């Protein structure tokens, strides 16, 4: 399964939860964020993982790229949103069949730490 199919699964799951999609595959230079959504008043950046190891497969260099693209998106907004965060949707698959889709809200994002380690999310603004 390629990334685009995983993104479509993630989009359907988020819409079912009431999220409103406002951008897909938003680029800032060579960096990309899969989805930008509204969850109520919160602006949500969404990274979709359709790889073996999904959530844990986000490398430190990918974390750096996500931080850059999210910051670039925020810089273009006037006024800035009152609340924003990064979510990850992990799509588990086998032989092209979707087995599960898991949604992780407010994922920590740091240039120095791997996901899953304690950290303060520099994008999170309650």
QUIRAWO-V482662 format. One record per residue. N is the residue number from 1. PSI is psi in radians with two decimals (999 if undefined). OMEGA is omega as a letter, one per 20 degrees, with the letter a starting at -180 (none if undefined). Layout:
N;PSI;OMEGA + N;PSI;OMEGA
//
This chain:
1;2.30;r + 2;2.92;a + 3;-0.66;a + 4;-0.68;r + 5;-0.73;r + 6;-0.68;r + 7;-0.67;r + 8;-0.70;r + 9;-0.79;r + 10;-0.77;a + 11;-0.78;r + 12;-0.75;a + 13;-0.76;a + 14;-0.73;r + 15;-0.68;r + 16;-0.47;r + 17;0.02;r + 18;0.08;r + 19;2.60;r + 20;2.09;a + 21;2.23;r + 22;-0.29;r + 23;2.55;r + 24;2.39;r + 25;0.90;a + 26;2.29;a + 27;2.52;r + 28;1.76;a + 29;-2.18;r + 30;0.00;a + 31;2.54;a + 32;2.51;r + 33;2.35;a + 34;-0.86;a + 35;2.55;r + 36;2.25;a + 37;2.92;r + 38;2.29;r + 39;1.62;a + 40;-2.19;r + 41;-0.14;a + 42;2.38;r + 43;2.24;a + 44;2.16;r + 45;2.37;a + 46;2.16;r + 47;2.28;r + 48;2.33;r + 49;2.09;r + 50;0.52;a + 51;2.81;r + 52;2.24;a + 53;-0.10;r + 54;-1.79;a + 55;-0.78;a + 56;-0.18;a + 57;0.00;a + 58;1.88;a + 59;2.85;r + 60;-0.64;r + 61;-0.62;r + 62;-0.66;r + 63;-0.75;r + 64;-0.77;a + 65;-0.72;r + 66;-0.75;r + 67;-0.78;r + 68;-0.82;a + 69;-0.67;r + 70;-0.75;r + 71;-0.67;r + 72;-0.72;r + 73;-0.81;r + 74;-0.64;a + 75;-0.47;a + 76;-0.16;a + 77;2.29;r + 78;2.07;i + 79;2.89;r + 80;2.57;r + 81;2.66;r + 82;-0.48;a + 83;2.39;r + 84;2.73;a + 85;3.01;r + 86;2.25;r + 87;2.72;r + 88;2.31;r + 89;2.08;a + 90;2.13;a + 91;1.99;r + 92;2.36;a + 93;2.81;r + 94;2.13;a + 95;0.71;r + 96;-0.05;r + 97;2.31;r + 98;2.18;r + 99;-0.76;a + 100;2.71;r + 101;2.16;a + 102;2.37;a + 103;2.09;r + 104;2.08;a + 105;2.56;r + 106;1.00;a + 107;2.34;r + 108;2.50;a + 109;2.04;a + 110;2.51;r + 111;-0.34;a + 112;-0.23;a + 113;2.71;r + 114;2.70;r + 115;2.57;r + 116;-0.29;r + 117;2.61;r + 118;2.35;a + 119;2.87;r + 120;2.29;a + 121;2.01;a + 122;-0.24;r + 123;-0.35;a + 124;2.22;r + 125;1.80;a + 126;999;none
//
